[in-house]
């Protein structure tokens, strides 16, 4: 059945921080949403780019060389494959992520924050668009 999905509403309804959930698929990529606050461990994805799109709030992506990108609502940044990065949200932030299906949550790093693909594929309530 076809229906619109409101990624911001789905992300807002998540109970866990830094635990992305798959809400769609585009070819060989997943569309994921997440609610974040605080920091995710430093990590890199050797073979995949990763796109962070801010639905609400602010996100800072810090990089190994000491530089950073600040993202506000409606902005996105693509972290190229192989780049060591550290996502930080000073306050609660809602994200939409675009990643190839082969992308591991925390890439080359496994910590207590790491979520398996099975965890990311758990069903979530699908908030529909209010426009009909």
C-alpha positions as CSV (number, residue, x, y, z in Angstrom):
1,X,0.0,0.0,0.0
2,X,1.3,3.4,-0.9
3,X,1.4,6.2,1.6
4,X,3.5,9.2,2.6
5,X,5.9,8.9,5.5
6,X,6.8,11.8,7.7
7,X,10.4,11.2,8.7
8,X,10.5,14.0,11.3
9,X,7.5,12.5,13.1
10,X,8.9,9.0,13.0
11,X,12.3,10.2,14.3
12,X,10.5,12.2,17.1
13,X,8.7,9.0,18.2
14,X,11.9,7.0,18.7
15,X,12.6,6.0,22.2
16,X,16.4,5.3,21.8
17,X,19.1,7.8,21.1
18,X,21.7,7.1,18.4
19,X,19.7,4.1,17.2
20,X,18.8,4.6,13.5
21,X,15.8,3.0,12.1
22,X,15.1,2.1,8.5
23,X,12.0,3.8,7.0
24,X,12.6,3.2,3.3
25,X,14.8,1.9,0.6
26,X,16.1,3.5,-2.6
27,X,17.9,1.0,-4.9
28,X,20.9,-0.3,-2.9
29,X,20.5,2.3,-0.1
30,X,18.5,2.6,3.1
31,X,16.7,5.8,4.2
32,X,17.0,5.9,8.0
33,X,15.8,8.3,10.8
34,X,17.3,8.8,14.2
35,X,16.9,10.8,17.4
36,X,20.3,11.9,18.7
37,X,21.7,13.9,21.7
38,X,25.3,13.9,23.0
39,X,28.0,12.2,21.0
40,X,28.5,9.1,18.8
41,X,31.9,7.5,18.9
42,X,34.5,8.4,16.3
43,X,34.3,6.1,13.4
44,X,34.7,5.8,9.6
45,X,33.1,3.8,6.8
46,X,35.8,2.4,4.6
47,X,33.7,1.8,1.5
48,X,30.5,4.0,1.8
49,X,29.6,7.6,1.9
50,X,27.1,8.7,4.5
51,X,24.6,11.5,4.2
52,X,23.3,13.4,7.3
53,X,20.2,15.5,6.8
54,X,18.9,17.5,9.8
55,X,15.1,17.3,10.2
56,X,15.1,19.3,13.5
57,X,17.8,20.8,15.8
58,X,21.5,21.1,15.1
59,X,24.3,18.6,14.5
60,X,28.0,19.1,14.4
61,X,30.2,16.7,12.4
62,X,33.8,16.8,13.7
63,X,36.6,15.5,11.6
64,X,40.1,14.0,12.3
65,X,41.9,17.1,11.0
66,X,40.2,19.3,13.6
67,X,37.6,20.9,11.3
68,X,33.9,20.6,11.7
69,X,30.6,21.2,9.8
70,X,27.6,22.7,11.7
71,X,24.3,21.6,10.3
72,X,20.9,23.2,11.0
73,X,17.4,22.2,10.2
74,X,17.0,21.5,6.5
75,X,20.8,21.2,5.9
76,X,22.8,18.1,4.9
77,X,26.4,17.0,4.6
78,X,27.9,14.0,3.0
79,X,30.8,12.4,4.8
80,X,33.0,10.7,2.2
81,X,34.0,7.1,2.6
82,X,37.1,6.6,4.7
83,X,36.8,9.9,6.6
84,X,37.0,9.6,10.4
85,X,34.0,11.5,11.8
86,X,32.4,12.3,15.2
87,X,28.7,13.4,15.2
88,X,27.8,15.6,18.1
89,X,24.4,17.1,19.1
90,X,24.4,19.5,22.0
91,X,20.6,19.3,22.2
92,X,18.1,16.7,20.9
93,X,18.3,16.5,17.1
94,X,16.3,14.6,14.5
95,X,18.1,13.2,11.5
96,X,17.5,11.4,8.3
97,X,20.4,9.4,6.9
98,X,21.0,8.0,3.5
99,X,23.4,5.0,3.5
100,X,24.2,2.0,1.3
101,X,22.7,-1.2,2.7
102,X,26.3,-2.4,3.4
103,X,27.0,0.5,5.8
104,X,27.7,-0.6,9.3
105,X,26.3,1.8,12.0
106,X,29.6,2.8,13.5
107,X,31.8,1.6,10.7
108,X,35.1,0.3,11.8
109,X,34.4,0.9,15.5
110,X,32.2,-1.4,17.7
111,X,31.0,0.1,21.0
112,X,28.0,0.0,23.3
113,X,26.4,2.5,20.9
114,X,26.7,0.3,17.9
115,X,23.4,-1.0,16.4
116,X,23.2,-4.0,14.2
117,X,21.3,-3.9,10.9
118,X,18.7,-6.2,12.5
119,X,18.1,-3.6,15.2
120,X,17.9,-0.8,12.6
121,X,15.3,-2.8,10.6
122,X,12.9,-3.3,13.6
123,X,9.5,-2.0,12.7
124,X,8.6,1.6,13.8
125,X,5.3,3.4,13.8
126,X,5.0,5.1,10.4
127,X,3.8,8.6,10.9
128,X,2.0,9.6,7.8
129,X,1.9,13.0,6.2
130,X,-0.9,15.3,7.3
131,X,-1.4,16.5,3.8
132,X,-3.9,14.4,1.9
